[in-house]
Amino acid sequence: ANINVIPNGSGTLTLGQDTNTKVDVNALAIELDAGTGGINLFSENTGTQSIDLNSTAGGVRIRAADESQIQLSNAGQDTYLKINPSATAASEKIKLVNASGTAADAIKLQATSGGIDVDAGTKVAIDAGTTIALTSTDALTLTDGISTLSLGGTGATSISGATTLSLDSTGNLAINS
């Protein structure tokens, strides 16, 4: 049997109070419809799982309308992941920011057993405030579509496919064999 609880007019429906230890809702499906008012979940718990979304047998999906935003951030909003879906291609963006972190790994992408694949439709720009280090335990190959610079992993270095090779130095330039 269904039970409907409907406040008189536009009142507020309250389940429990601040002194209650738990409000437990169990059902095959739970549906919250908030209309234009939105849904707010608040927790004053200070643990690392103050709000825990856990799906034990399926996935978790978060969707937002175009021209809106999905944001995961700290309270100061200086460390965040923002996803901006948009019907306008130039406005659809994903941004990962750590504005305050000063550690060498303030943002770290790590694939322990597999690789990391970055594909860009136009360009990839990497700007470093100090240095860029590319490290490979085997070989490192840089290709621009025609020419290749290959560091073979054994100390052998080759440049192939170049139509012009220009070495320019403001100081000494030494080529040793």
N, C-alpha and C positions, 0 to 999 in steps of 0.2 A: 504494500500500500504506500502511496505517496503522502508525504507530510509537507505542506506549504506553510511557511511563516512569512507573512506579508505585513510590514508596518503600515499603520494608518497614514495615508498621504505620502509625503516625501521624507519621512523620519529616518532615523538610523537604527539599524539592526545590530545589536551587540551580543556576541557570544562570549561568555566568561568575563573576567575582570582581572586587574593587575595582580591580585593575590592568588589567582588560580595557577597551579603548577603546570597544567597541560590542557590543551584542547585537542582532542584526538578525533580525526575524521577518517573513517574507513569506508571504502566503497569500491566497486569495480571501476568506476570512472568518477572523477571530480571535475566539475566545470565551473569556472568563475567568469561571469560576464559583467563587465563594468561599464559598458557604454562609453560615453565620452569622458567619464570621470577618471579612468585609468585604474591600475591596480598598484598599490604600494605595499611592499613587505618591509617591515622594520624589525631590527633586532638590536638589543643593547648587550648581547652576549659578547664577551671580549675574546673568545676562543678563535682559532684559525678557521673554524667551520661554523661561524655565527649563523649563516644561512647556507644550508646544504641541499643542493638539488642532486638527487641520486636516482638513477634508473638502473635497476638490477637486471633487467632482461631486454632492454631496448635502448634507443638513442634519446638524446635531448636536442630539441630543435628550438632555435631562437630566430624569429623572423621579424622584420620591420618593413614598413611601407617605404616606397621611394620618397626621397627628400626628407628622410628622418635619420636617426642615428642609433647605433648599438654601441654602448660604451662600457668597458670594464675598467675601473680606475680606483685609485686610493681616494681618501677623503679630500686631500688637497688638490686632486685632479692634475698632479704634475707627473704621474706615472700612469699611462693608460694605453688601451687598445681601443681605437675608434673605427667603426665600420659605418660608412655612409653610403647606403644604397641610393641610387638615383636613376631616373629615366633619362637623364642627360649624361652621356658617356664621360665627358670631361669632369663631371662632378662626382662620379662614383669613385670612392677612395677608401683605402685601408691605411691606417696610421698607427704605428707602435712607437711610443715615446717614453723615455725615462729622462726627465729633465733634471733630476737631482742626483742620480747615482753617479759616483765617481770611480767605481771599481773598473778594472780593465775589462771585466765581463759584465758591465752594467746591462747590456742586452746580449744574450747568448743564444744562438741556435745550435743545437747539438743533436746529431744522429749517431747514437752509440754503435749500432750494428749496420745501418744502411747509409745512403748518401743524402745529399741535399742538392736539389735541382732548381735552378733559378732560370726561368725563361721570361724574356721581356719582348713585347711587340715592337718597341722602338729602341730605347737605350737603357743602359745600366750606368748609373753615376755613383761612384764611391768617393766621398770627401772625408779626409782624415785630418784632424787638428794637428797631429804630429806625424806618425808613421803608418805605413801599411805593410803587413807581413803576410805573405802567402807561403804556407809550408805544406809540403807533400812528402810522404815517406817513400814515394816511388817517383813518378815523373810529373812535370808541370808543363802544360802546353797552352800557349796563347795563340789564337787564330783570329784574324780579322776578316775571314771570308775568302781571302786570296793567299796571304802569306802566313807562315807559322813560325813561332819561336818556341823551340822545344828544349826543355831542360830534362835530359834523359833519365835522371835519377841515379846515374852511375858516374856523374861528373861530365858526361858528354853533352854539349850544347850545339844545337843546329838551328839555322835560319834557312827556310826553304820557301820558294815561290815568290820571293821579293823581286820586284822589277828594279828597284833602286834601294841601295843601302847607304845611309848617310850616318857617319859618326862625327859628332861635333863636340868639341871640348874647348873650354876657356882656359884650361891648364894642360897638363901633360896627358897624352893618350898613348898607352902602351899595349901592343899586341904581341904576346909571347907564345912561343911554341915549344 
